[in-house]
Amino acid sequence: MLNLTPRYTSTRVDELPTALQPLAAQSLTLARLYAGRGITEPDELETGLSGLLPAEMLHGGTEAVRLLDIAIDDGQRILIVGDFDCDGATSTALMMRALTKMGAVVDFLVPDRFKYGYGLTPEIVELGIETYRPDMIVTVDNGISSHEGVARAQADGITVIITDHHLTTKQTPPAEAVVNPNQLGCDFTSKALVGVGVAFYVLGRLAKLRREAGKSTVQVSQYLDLVALGTIADVGVLDKNNRILVHHGLNAIRQGRCCLGILALLEQAGRDPKQLHAQDFGFVLGPRINAAGRMDNMRIGIECLLTEDWGTAQRLAQELEQLNRTRRQVEGEMRTQADNIVEALAVETDNDIDKVSDVIIQSKPEKKAVNGAKRSIVLYQDDWHQGVIGIVAGRLKESHYLPSIVFAPADTARTGDEDAIKGSARSIAGVHVRDAIEQVAERYPELITHFGGHAMAAGLTIKRGNFDGFVTAFDEVMAEMNDDVFAEQKFTDGALQASDFSLWFAEHLADASIWGHGFAPPIFDGIFEVLSFKVLKDKHLKLSLRYPDVQYPIEAIYFNFDSDVWDYRAEQVHLLFQLDINEWNGKQSLQLMVKDLAVVEQG
């Protein structure tokens, strides 16, 4: 049997939170799902825009709006400086669209990540001055740690407004205005806003100020398609505030009320906008936008989100599709190499090796055991591509359930000990990876040049010659953590009722909320009788199953299944699964997407 942790243990209606009991009369399963995600009051499920937190709570917002209002009225040249991921691209596009409609003179700059690094660096400021001669710089999705860049801009008399959401434990830069729910002293109760969410709040307040003053303005809520895309693609925690933003953005796209670039990207992916779900922002749209920043320059992605011409949108979407294919190929090669290194380490654990197949790797920390298991994976190779290290780190984290950091050269032509290498970290629940990296920086100040990020994802820059030292120091921090942090918990929302195995319920469930990070998609378990099975392409297991009181066979698919856990003689299986709708030749059918499987021993 599978070892699973129930999200919610009660099965009786009268034990549910009082507010959810009326819902249980319609669907006990849905009521239990909400209870398992901490919902106790009906208003936590409301999706009206009036339920959004007030913009006045955002520290620094009043001054930012005042300065932007003056800049528009005075015809000042405003330069938007964005980050190079999907959150940065949507934030930049949102600022450009809204400020232009308000009458601003505005341009944007998203510098080459490989040349200029992250944040508002002095070099980026100089590039901006040289290219656009701005009176004001507004950062989106970056800048909270950019003290030097702010100083460089101010030295030329440029007003700086920082809008960001990244964590910081240091004093904010002395910009003219800083808006970040995670900055010290900000009382905004949702700390989960991503960069595009912060930009939306600033622009919404600016639009309201200008509307009340009878000036040129815009309805900023018409751009919630961009806010929804950036929020999900940046893995923002789906608290009530973010769920409202994504709900309205998703509905806008389904109704075709969105930027042409999103429609063109969906066309490239062969997806119907009317059938879009929140997860598609992360799996379909996000990777295509991100491919520009990873493989080339994010300008292509932003221009795709800005164009008002359908032909241009299609051309740019096609370019992004091609970049994404290249990204997948590079990522695949790197993942294979990374898996080989980890495998070689497992074999060579008794030897103090620093190289396997001429690859510089983590050695000592891999051997630090937690009940015989590893505590982290930290890898580097001279020819790895900086643009996909985050994805590879994420795959390693998922497959090994360990905090994983993958490094690549900042410049593949320069790989000496004094040259910079950039790392991307992905973490597991219970290991706040940005804080862990900060602990290393505090103990060994000479090791890390720059770092930043969140609990589950972070980035850092070190010298290549400091790689081994960093690995040892990072493992020191991991060794101080409790053993149970490294044991993966698999959650379940429990068993489904027989009536839940229907197309109607699967559709209803998909639209019952905005599911995702922090509001986990429903996942169930149950014991099924195996009617028949077949293995597809030597790696996917297709099952036909029977469940008590369900009058028809239930189809299930287990992609990339572990052949070691399967027995062709199996009569019963315990499955962890999600409900899905399979479309084939225009027909829809219910399908279980299997996430884990155990053969039930026949006694």
Disulfide bonds with the S-S distance in Angstrom:
none
